[in-house]
């Protein structure tokens, strides 16, 4: 597992199976490498978190990937990262 600062108040957690964008330490976007899926946290947090989430999806996610909304509990179960 690799953890790195991406931008202010944003962190990337990378494993061989997925990459997760954390905004203010809350998982917002999960890119599943093998399944070619992008799970986006559908819970409303703040305007800034929404901007972080949308910018990451817009700039870093491949257009061939399927983007689907996910509940925070689903993201937590899949990644093991705590969601609030």
Order of alpha helices (4+ residues) and beta strands (2+ residues): beta-beta-beta-beta-beta-alpha-beta-alpha
